[in-house]
Amino acid sequence: MTLFKIKNFLISGTMASLLMSCAVGKKYTRTELQLPETYKESVQLTGDTIVLPWKTFFKDPKLIGLIDKALTRNNEVSVAVKNIEQLDLAYKKAKLSLMPTLDFTAGANRSWASKNSLNGSLNEQFLGTKYIDDFNAAIRLSWEVDIWGKAKMQKESAAAEYFGQKENLNAIKSRIVVQVAQAYYNLISLDEQLKIAEQNIELSDNTLKMMNLQFKAGQINSLAIQQSEAQKKTAELLIPLAKQNISIQENALSILCGEYPGKIERQGVLKTMIPENKLSEGLPAQLLSRRPDLKVAEFNVISLNSKTGLAKAAMYPSISLSPQIGVNSNKFNSWFDIPGSITKAIAANLAAPIFQKKELKTAYETARIEQEKAAINFKQSVMTAVGEVSDAMAKSTGSSERLELLEQRTAILDKGINDALKLYKSGMATYLEVITAQNNKLQNDLETINVTLERLNAEVDLYRALGGGVE
């Protein structure tokens, strides 16, 4: 190929790159989500902001300290940060893809030809030596003409993976915020269960003392004593169970905060921890801009869209150019004798797949299917997110209504215990009525703690479902 033809070839390749770039890969378009205008479960909520920062949403200083510690020390967060560092390097590498590469080579070679060969006889005749030296140094430039927009698609894919991982880190942090809060609330609820059991034991002791006096006076039989002691044991059984669960919850919360199992400092009671700040539910479409897990799902579709384009581009021809310049000599002292030792070369290559057992087409079809699956998963993630908001709203409303009823029942049962003891002392009530009143009060107090915990968990779930997290 003459130099003139090579120049024309180079110009033609450059023009093709400018005119046909991005002709293979399709531009990403979001799949049709058909989002509803409102949530199925809707409650009247107020608030100036859609989602509050977690340090504003949560009020307990001990809880805020634990969340801050978990976001800093949690090992899962640390791994996610390392993943971002890896993808950052991959993105920087992708930005340099299909850029020209420059190589330098240098070498010296000495060979001894056979005396009976033509080269050996001529070498000894003209050079007076039995060997041939070859000293070479060259700089070679290699460049693949980006006809199909491969570089752009590689950068788009790497960028989508990078930003997807950043959103994944935010999703992990959002989940950890919720897990720490709910673990802390559960720990407080276990403390309150322990206190309720101790109070019930004290109440049973007082009742048992009164019955023992009546038993000695012959006013009641031993069955009353047995029933009262059994009621006390019911409360006592709660003590070791509560302590066991407290220890297990402390261990789990410590590990969540990136520490070995240990004691967890806490304060307050469940009722005072219900957030005063109301969340504005907004619209289902706003979830796409707030929830990091949905952003992760969409970035995955974007990345696979670019990879599908790359798989299609692999089925088309590629053009590469390789100019080279260097110095070459058979003597060391004239190796870098310019311009006498200068050597030049240029190569142009056209590579096109012809028969590869449909491997490239299969790879393209596989990439296209992966992209379609990711789009379906993205839509499913959005549907799940909308459902999570509705679920959290339903739980918040239901637990609030149940708490109101439990407060009314608590007032009734408190009065019932006092009345039962007074009537029992005056002989107008039986010991069974006293024991029944105490047992009802115990079960009611435990249920109140559980429903209060449900209400707190529902508020935190709603906070996360609406896109609350680390911002």
FIGU-817343 format. One line per field, with one value per residue (C-alpha): residue number from 0; chain; x, y, z. Coordinates in nm, 4 decimals, decimal comma. Layout:
BEGIN
pos NUM  ...
unit A  ...
x X  ...
y Y  ...
z Z  ...
//
This chain:
BEGIN
pos 0  1  2  3  4  5  6  7  8  9  10  11  12  13  14  15  16  17  18  19  20  21  22  23  24  25  26  27  28  29  30  31  32  33  34  35  36  37  38  39  40  41  42  43  44  45  46  47  48  49  50  51  52  53  54  55  56  57  58  59  60  61  62  63  64  65  66  67  68  69  70  71  72  73  74  75  76  77  78  79  80  81  82  83  84  85  86  87  88  89  90  91  92  93  94  95  96  97  98  99  100  101  102  103  104  105  106  107  108  109  110  111  112  113  114  115  116  117  118  119  120  121  122  123  124  125  126  127  128  129  130  131  132  133  134  135  136  137  138  139  140  141  142  143  144  145  146  147  148  149  150  151  152  153  154  155  156  157  158  159  160  161  162  163  164  165  166  167  168  169  170  171  172  173  174  175  176  177  178  179  180  181  182  183  184  185  186  187  188  189  190  191  192  193  194  195  196  197  198  199  200  201  202  203  204  205  206  207  208  209  210  211  212  213  214  215  216  217  218  219  220  221  222  223  224  225  226  227  228  229  230  231  232  233  234  235  236  237  238  239  240  241  242  243  244  245  246  247  248  249  250  251  252  253  254  255  256  257  258  259  260  261  262  263  264  265  266  267  268  269  270  271  272  273  274  275  276  277  278  279  280  281  282  283  284  285  286  287  288  289  290  291  292  293  294  295  296  297  298  299  300  301  302  303  304  305  306  307  308  309  310  311  312  313  314  315  316  317  318  319  320  321  322  323  324  325  326  327  328  329  330  331  332  333  334  335  336  337  338  339  340  341  342  343  344  345  346  347  348  349  350  351  352  353  354  355  356  357  358  359  360  361  362  363  364  365  366  367  368  369  370  371  372  373  374  375  376  377  378  379  380  381  382  383  384  385  386  387  388  389  390  391  392  393  394  395  396  397  398  399  400  401  402  403  404  405  406  407  408  409  410  411  412  413  414  415  416  417  418  419  420  421  422  423  424  425  426  427  428  429  430  431  432  433  434  435  436  437  438  439  440  441  442  443  444  445  446  447  448  449  450  451  452  453  454  455  456  457  458  459  460  461  462  463  464  465  466  467  468  469  470
unit A  A  A  A  A  A  A  A  A  A  A  A  A  A  A  A  A  A  A  A  A  A  A  A  A  A  A  A  A  A  A  A  A  A  A  A  A  A  A  A  A  A  A  A  A  A  A  A  A  A  A  A  A  A  A  A  A  A  A  A  A  A  A  A  A  A  A  A  A  A  A  A  A  A  A  A  A  A  A  A  A  A  A  A  A  A  A  A  A  A  A  A  A  A  A  A  A  A  A  A  A  A  A  A  A  A  A  A  A  A  A  A  A  A  A  A  A  A  A  A  A  A  A  A  A  A  A  A  A  A  A  A  A  A  A  A  A  A  A  A  A  A  A  A  A  A  A  A  A  A  A  A  A  A  A  A  A  A  A  A  A  A  A  A  A  A  A  A  A  A  A  A  A  A  A  A  A  A  A  A  A  A  A  A  A  A  A  A  A  A  A  A  A  A  A  A  A  A  A  A  A  A  A  A  A  A  A  A  A  A  A  A  A  A  A  A  A  A  A  A  A  A  A  A  A  A  A  A  A  A  A  A  A  A  A  A  A  A  A  A  A  A  A  A  A  A  A  A  A  A  A  A  A  A  A  A  A  A  A  A  A  A  A  A  A  A  A  A  A  A  A  A  A  A  A  A  A  A  A  A  A  A  A  A  A  A  A  A  A  A  A  A  A  A  A  A  A  A  A  A  A  A  A  A  A  A  A  A  A  A  A  A  A  A  A  A  A  A  A  A  A  A  A  A  A  A  A  A  A  A  A  A  A  A  A  A  A  A  A  A  A  A  A  A  A  A  A  A  A  A  A  A  A  A  A  A  A  A  A  A  A  A  A  A  A  A  A  A  A  A  A  A  A  A  A  A  A  A  A  A  A  A  A  A  A  A  A  A  A  A  A  A  A  A  A  A  A  A  A  A  A  A  A  A  A  A  A  A  A  A  A  A  A  A  A  A  A  A  A  A  A  A  A  A  A  A  A  A  A  A  A  A  A  A  A  A  A  A  A  A  A  A  A  A  A  A  A  A  A  A  A  A  A  A  A  A  A  A  A  A  A  A  A  A  A  A  A  A  A  A  A
x 0,0000  0,1492  0,1791  -0,0850  -0,3329  -0,2605  -0,3339  -0,6617  -0,7441  -0,6756  -0,8950  -1,1752  -1,1561  -1,1718  -1,4739  -1,6475  -1,5818  -1,7375  -2,0361  -2,1252  -2,0332  -2,3133  -2,4999  -2,5038  -2,6029  -2,9576  -3,0123  -3,1548  -3,5241  -3,6997  -3,9481  -4,3143  -4,3962  -4,7632  -4,7347  -5,0595  -5,1407  -5,1866  -5,1099  -5,3719  -5,3417  -5,3443  -5,3355  -5,3566  -4,9993  -4,8479  -4,4981  -4,2940  -4,0451  -4,1046  -3,8391  -3,6455  -3,2753  -3,2365  -3,0753  -3,3917  -3,6371  -3,4965  -3,4864  -3,3201  -2,9519  -2,8434  -3,0101  -2,8550  -2,5119  -2,5638  -2,6775  -2,3808  -2,1464  -2,3052  -2,2795  -1,9103  -1,7985  -2,0352  -1,8384  -2,1005  -2,0673  -1,6875  -1,7129  -1,9522  -1,7035  -1,4292  -1,6597  -1,7021  -1,3248  -1,2962  -1,5653  -1,4059  -1,0897  -1,2930  -1,4640  -1,1303  -1,0080  -1,3220  -1,2707  -0,9346  -1,0708  -0,9902  -0,7448  -0,4163  -0,1531  0,2164  0,4793  0,8589  1,0802  1,4588  1,6812  2,0140  2,0652  2,3775  2,3513  2,6061  2,5150  2,6366  2,9649  2,8063  2,5083  2,4925  2,4508  2,7473  2,9836  2,8796  2,8986  3,2553  3,3514  3,2157  3,2158  3,5066  3,3099  3,1489  2,8369  2,5695  2,4600  2,1225  2,0466  1,6871  1,4770  1,1279  0,8193  0,4889  0,1489  -0,1621  -0,5124  -0,8465  -1,0808  -1,3990  -1,6504  -1,9356  -1,9110  -1,7571  -1,5737  -1,8924  -2,0824  -1,7996  -1,7941  -2,1739  -2,1713  -1,8862  -2,0456  -2,3820  -2,2130  -2,0172  -2,3186  -2,5259  -2,2758  -2,2858  -2,6632  -2,6200  -2,4049  -2,6862  -2,9363  -2,7190  -2,6876  -3,0644  -3,1265  -2,8733  -3,0406  -3,3688  -3,2116  -3,0348  -3,3495  -3,5702  -3,3118  -3,2875  -3,6663  -3,6838  -3,4221  -3,6296  -3,9414  -3,7600  -3,6551  -4,0177  -4,1339  -3,8833  -4,0197  -4,3798  -4,2897  -4,1156  -4,4141  -4,6513  -4,4351  -4,4482  -4,8255  -4,8578  -4,6415  -4,8712  -5,1767  -5,0147  -4,9290  -5,2885  -5,4152  -5,1739  -5,3136  -5,6654  -5,5632  -5,4196  -5,7409  -5,9368  -6,1168  -5,9902  -5,8589  -5,5194  -5,6473  -5,6514  -5,2865  -5,1904  -5,3672  -5,1999  -4,8568  -4,9167  -5,0008  -4,6743  -4,4789  -4,6368  -4,4769  -4,1482  -4,1171  -4,0964  -3,7799  -3,5228  -3,6800  -3,6588  -3,2977  -3,2048  -3,3595  -3,1971  -2,8540  -2,9152  -3,0440  -2,7467  -2,5091  -2,6828  -2,6901  -2,3220  -2,2223  -2,4451  -2,2460  -1,9185  -1,8184  -1,7849  -2,0858  -2,1192  -2,3582  -2,5758  -2,6590  -3,0199  -3,2753  -3,6389  -3,9632  -4,1311  -4,4238  -4,1971  -3,9996  -4,2833  -4,1639  -4,3442  -4,2426  -4,5009  -4,3915  -4,5447  -4,6366  -4,5911  -4,6614  -4,5577  -4,3506  -4,1344  -3,9992  -3,7871  -3,5890  -3,5672  -3,5170  -3,1590  -3,2608  -3,4756  -3,1871  -2,9629  -3,2143  -3,2371  -2,8602  -2,8322  -3,0667  -2,8615  -2,5376  -2,6838  -2,8231  -2,4669  -2,3354  -2,5997  -2,4684  -2,1125  -2,2170  -2,3782  -2,0703  -1,8558  -2,0339  -1,9134  -1,5707  -1,2980  -1,0214  -0,6851  -0,3787  -0,0235  0,2454  0,5986  0,9301  1,2655  1,6375  1,8080  2,1714  2,4063  2,6712  2,6421  2,8364  2,5967  2,2769  2,1540  2,3140  2,0395  1,9030  2,0907  1,9553  1,5949  1,3358  0,9635  0,6586  0,2830  0,0158  -0,3596  -0,5741  -0,9357  -1,0802  -1,4299  -1,5890  -1,7102  -1,7760  -1,7699  -2,0409  -2,2953  -2,1028  -2,1198  -2,4887  -2,5621  -2,3657  -2,5691  -2,9025  -2,7953  -2,7029  -3,0375  -3,2290  -3,0294  -3,1234  -3,4919  -3,4792  -3,3206  -3,5960  -3,8603  -3,6812  -3,6690  -4,0438  -4,0970  -3,8799  -4,0949  -4,4150  -4,2692  -4,1668  -4,5174  -4,6562  -4,4127  -4,5377  -4,8986  -4,8128  -4,6304  -4,9217  -5,1673  -4,9507  -4,9091  -5,2842  -5,3769  -5,1271  -5,2312  -5,5957  -5,5067  -5,2976  -5,5922  -5,8113  -5,5385  -5,5075  -5,8809  -5,8594  -5,5570  -5,7554  -6,0397  -5,8069  -5,6185  -5,9477  -6,0539  -5,7506  -5,8075  -6,1766  -6,1075  -5,8656  -6,1076  -6,3997  -6,1857  -6,0856  -6,4501  -6,5507  -6,7494  -6,5147  -6,3423  -5,9667  -6,0238  -6,1558  -5,8447  -5,6093  -5,8019  -5,7760  -5,4013  -5,3473  -5,5559  -5,3504  -5,0231  -5,1313  -5,2677  -4,9422  -4,7362  -4,9673  -4,9414  -4,5621  -4,5809  -4,8286  -4,6223  -4,3204  -4,5273  -4,6187  -4,2541  -4,1433  -4,4218  -4,3057  -3,9483  -4,0637  -4,2653  -3,9638  -3,7496  -4,0248  -4,0668  -3,6962  -3,5585  -3,2017  -2,8596  -2,9221
y 0,0000  0,3373  0,6323  0,8195  0,5349  0,5040  0,8742  0,8376  0,5335  0,7302  1,0202  0,7819  0,6113  0,9444  1,0565  0,7279  0,7729  1,1197  1,0282  0,6866  0,7209  0,6069  0,4538  0,1109  0,1733  0,2934  0,5908  0,4907  0,5564  0,4785  0,1943  0,2928  0,2660  0,3771  0,5096  0,5754  0,9339  0,8525  0,5740  0,3119  0,3953  0,7708  0,9628  1,3319  1,4332  1,7782  1,9126  2,1681  1,9122  1,5813  1,3870  1,5101  1,4394  1,1513  1,3740  1,5850  1,2973  1,1144  1,3037  1,0659  1,1718  0,8169  0,6824  0,9573  0,8659  0,4977  0,5737  0,8041  0,5339  0,2677  0,4852  0,5368  0,1950  -0,0591  -0,3125  -0,3364  0,0390  0,0057  -0,2635  -0,0449  0,2434  0,0137  -0,0919  0,2730  0,3168  0,0184  0,1493  0,4938  0,3364  0,1437  0,4659  0,6446  0,3487  0,3540  0,7239  0,6318  0,3388  0,3377  0,6229  0,5780  0,3704  0,4484  0,1758  0,1976  -0,1004  -0,1313  -0,4326  -0,5661  -0,8971  -1,0896  -1,4050  -1,6469  -1,7812  -2,1151  -2,0973  -2,3002  -2,0639  -1,7718  -1,5201  -1,6664  -1,6581  -1,3092  -1,1752  -1,2976  -1,1751  -0,8195  -0,7499  -0,9619  -1,1051  -1,4401  -1,2827  -1,0280  -0,7524  -0,5823  -0,2804  -0,1581  0,1064  0,2145  0,4044  0,2576  0,4272  0,2074  0,3476  0,1844  0,4132  0,4436  0,3937  0,2551  0,4755  0,2065  0,4598  0,6505  0,3332  0,2070  0,5383  0,5383  0,1846  0,2567  0,5842  0,4137  0,1418  0,4042  0,6208  0,3085  0,1963  0,5413  0,5113  0,1577  0,3019  0,5457  0,2578  0,0578  0,3578  0,4175  0,0557  0,0735  0,3889  0,1967  -0,1179  0,0754  0,2718  -0,0370  -0,2334  0,0551  0,0748  -0,3013  -0,2723  -0,0050  -0,2218  -0,5145  -0,2874  -0,1862  -0,5485  -0,6212  -0,3325  -0,4452  -0,7979  -0,6633  -0,4397  -0,7323  -0,9478  -0,6776  -0,6536  -1,0335  -1,0321  -0,7835  -0,9832  -1,3078  -1,1573  -1,0464  -1,3936  -1,5677  -1,3652  -1,4594  -1,8233  -1,8305  -1,6750  -1,9503  -1,7117  -1,8740  -2,2167  -2,3230  -2,3135  -1,9338  -1,9331  -2,1682  -1,9577  -1,6409  -1,8056  -1,9296  -1,5731  -1,4539  -1,7255  -1,6093  -1,2689  -1,4184  -1,6247  -1,3007  -1,1890  -1,4382  -1,4215  -1,0415  -1,0439  -1,3049  -1,1016  -0,7813  -0,9418  -1,0780  -0,7407  -0,5561  -0,7944  -0,7454  -0,3674  -0,3551  -0,5515  -0,3271  -0,0322  -0,1983  -0,3053  -0,6285  -0,7225  -0,4996  -0,2920  -0,0363  0,2907  0,3996  0,6241  0,7269  0,5365  0,4227  0,6657  0,9705  0,8443  0,8607  1,1288  1,4609  1,5603  1,4520  1,3312  1,4636  1,1650  1,3436  1,1590  0,8070  0,9551  1,1411  0,8093  0,7858  1,0922  1,0111  0,6394  0,5234  0,1613  0,2694  0,4763  0,1688  -0,0358  0,2281  0,2796  -0,0949  -0,0697  0,2214  0,0253  -0,2828  -0,0668  0,0456  -0,3101  -0,4234  -0,1619  -0,2832  -0,6421  -0,5315  -0,3278  -0,6394  -0,7889  -0,5095  -0,4439  -0,2556  -0,0439  0,0159  0,2183  0,1559  0,4071  0,3369  0,5242  0,4147  0,3652  0,0503  -0,0384  -0,3347  -0,1428  -0,0012  0,3182  0,4076  0,2960  0,6516  0,8019  1,0395  1,0400  0,7408  0,4908  0,6091  0,3470  0,4111  0,1939  0,2331  -0,0323  -0,0203  -0,3152  -0,4024  -0,6809  -0,8153  -1,1249  -1,3681  -1,7069  -1,7471  -2,0060  -1,7301  -1,6490  -1,2711  -1,2771  -1,4978  -1,2591  -0,9670  -1,1464  -1,2416  -0,8791  -0,7597  -1,0082  -0,9040  -0,5431  -0,6343  -0,8322  -0,5335  -0,3057  -0,5441  -0,5602  -0,1791  -0,1604  -0,4256  -0,2253  0,0827  -0,1158  -0,2614  0,0857  0,2235  -0,0786  -0,0259  0,3315  0,2135  -0,0693  0,1667  0,4116  0,1324  0,0108  0,3637  0,4290  0,0894  0,0982  0,4550  0,3519  0,0436  0,2527  0,4824  0,1827  0,0312  0,3552  0,3439  -0,0224  0,0489  0,3105  0,0621  -0,2192  0,0077  0,0980  -0,2674  -0,3826  -0,1208  -0,2050  -0,5811  -0,5451  -0,3238  -0,5580  -0,8599  -0,7047  -0,6354  -0,9892  -0,8771  -1,0320  -1,3683  -1,4293  -1,5441  -1,2000  -1,0399  -1,2759  -1,2300  -0,8519  -0,8731  -1,1079  -0,8870  -0,5855  -0,7716  -0,8840  -0,5386  -0,3659  -0,6096  -0,5606  -0,1829  -0,2072  -0,4274  -0,1991  0,1093  -0,0680  -0,1448  0,2239  0,3308  0,0713  0,1809  0,5429  0,4409  0,2149  0,5021  0,7313  0,4872  0,4015  0,7708  0,7986  0,9070  0,8181  0,9694  1,3127
z 0,0000  -0,1047  0,1335  -0,0709  -0,0365  0,3353  0,3829  0,1940  0,4052  0,7234  0,6083  0,5126  0,8531  1,0345  0,8325  0,9004  1,2714  1,2686  1,0542  1,1953  1,5642  1,8005  1,5056  1,6745  2,0372  2,1153  2,3414  2,6806  2,7346  3,0604  3,0476  3,0786  3,4499  3,4485  3,8030  3,9940  4,0873  4,4560  4,7014  4,7856  5,1550  5,2038  5,5297  5,6036  5,6665  5,6964  5,6666  5,4798  5,3512  5,1813  5,3732  5,6751  5,7339  5,9766  6,2423  6,2360  6,2097  6,5144  6,8443  7,0925  7,1298  7,2184  6,9026  6,6892  6,8289  6,7454  6,3890  6,3356  6,4615  6,2392  5,9273  5,9996  6,1220  5,9707  5,7678  5,4944  5,4391  5,4247  5,1558  4,9535  4,9716  4,8381  4,5539  4,4607  4,4540  4,2181  3,9847  3,9895  3,8518  3,5955  3,4852  3,4443  3,2401  3,0235  2,9479  2,7945  2,5935  2,2214  2,2725  2,0820  2,2628  2,2379  2,2865  2,2972  2,2205  2,2133  2,1677  2,0519  1,8785  1,7680  1,5595  1,4136  1,0724  0,9368  0,7419  0,4668  0,4355  0,1976  0,4832  0,6721  0,3754  0,2663  0,6207  0,6699  0,3199  0,3486  0,7252  0,8340  1,1264  1,1952  1,3430  1,2542  1,4950  1,4890  1,7075  1,7051  1,8854  1,7821  1,8919  1,7760  1,7826  1,7698  1,7210  1,6547  1,4640  1,6707  1,3922  1,6026  1,9107  2,1335  2,3499  2,4276  2,5132  2,7358  2,9211  2,9582  3,0971  3,3393  3,4502  3,5129  3,7196  3,9156  3,9983  4,0596  4,3219  4,4830  4,5093  4,6388  4,9182  4,9988  4,9929  5,2347  5,4646  5,4536  5,5461  5,8298  5,9663  5,9815  6,1268  6,4046  6,4911  6,5023  6,7032  6,9507  6,9828  7,0334  7,3090  7,4849  7,4515  7,6138  7,9006  7,9473  7,9372  8,2133  8,4218  8,3669  8,4804  8,7943  8,8772  8,8312  9,0582  9,3257  9,2888  9,3128  9,6265  9,7957  9,6946  9,8121  10,1534  10,1996  10,1020  10,3386  10,6254  10,5233  10,4851  10,8361  10,9601  10,7868  10,5538  10,2326  10,1331  9,9957  9,6353  9,6473  9,7599  9,4776  9,2156  9,3430  9,3412  8,9835  8,8764  9,0305  8,8449  8,5177  8,5707  8,6939  8,3752  8,1784  8,3609  8,2206  7,8740  7,8677  7,9918  7,7310  7,4480  7,5759  7,5605  7,2096  7,0866  7,2376  7,0601  6,7241  6,7610  6,8585  6,5482  6,3341  6,4691  6,3695  6,7212  6,9135  7,1308  7,4358  7,6431  7,4657  7,6378  7,6000  7,7632  7,7510  7,6996  7,3800  7,3894  7,3939  7,0933  6,8415  6,5935  6,6202  6,2669  6,0156  5,6751  5,3576  5,1460  4,8106  4,4872  4,3813  4,0941  4,3464  4,4732  4,1570  4,2578  4,6289  4,6752  4,6149  4,5539  4,2585  4,1227  4,1497  3,9494  3,6765  3,6543  3,6012  3,3012  3,1618  3,1982  3,0292  2,7486  2,6680  2,6974  2,4488  2,2058  2,2604  2,1946  1,8686  1,7709  1,8137  1,5106  1,2802  1,1240  1,3086  1,1575  1,3226  1,2229  1,3454  1,2398  1,3676  1,3661  1,5035  1,4458  1,3249  1,2593  1,2442  1,4375  1,7853  1,7117  1,4277  1,6052  1,6662  1,3584  1,2430  0,9769  0,8367  1,0882  1,0845  0,9924  0,9362  0,8876  0,8762  0,8819  0,8383  0,9380  0,8729  1,0892  1,0376  1,1915  0,9243  1,0770  1,4573  1,5113  1,5919  1,9091  1,8558  1,7655  2,0663  2,2882  2,1531  2,2050  2,5576  2,6363  2,4967  2,7113  3,0206  2,9488  2,9135  3,2407  3,4171  3,2835  3,4186  3,7547  3,7613  3,7067  3,9749  4,2169  4,1568  4,2131  4,5339  4,6532  4,6005  4,7863  5,0760  5,1208  5,1261  5,3686  5,6049  5,5956  5,6751  5,9645  6,0989  6,0890  6,2301  6,5165  6,6080  6,6339  6,8379  7,0776  7,1427  7,2266  7,4463  7,6427  7,7106  7,8122  8,0349  8,2271  8,2725  8,3895  8,6330  8,7955  8,7818  8,9854  9,2546  9,2702  9,2803  9,5750  9,7687  9,7044  9,7957  10,1278  10,2048  10,1035  9,8030  9,5385  9,5084  9,4767  9,1178  9,0268  9,1772  8,9916  8,6662  8,6986  8,7581  8,4639  8,2338  8,3384  8,2693  7,9243  7,8419  7,9412  7,7329  7,4346  7,4724  7,4524  7,1418  6,9633  7,0530  6,9035  6,5916  6,5649  6,5900  6,3359  6,1011  6,1226  6,0463  5,7615  5,6160  5,6474  5,4507  5,1994  5,1131  5,0414  5,3772  5,4527  5,4821  5,3307
//
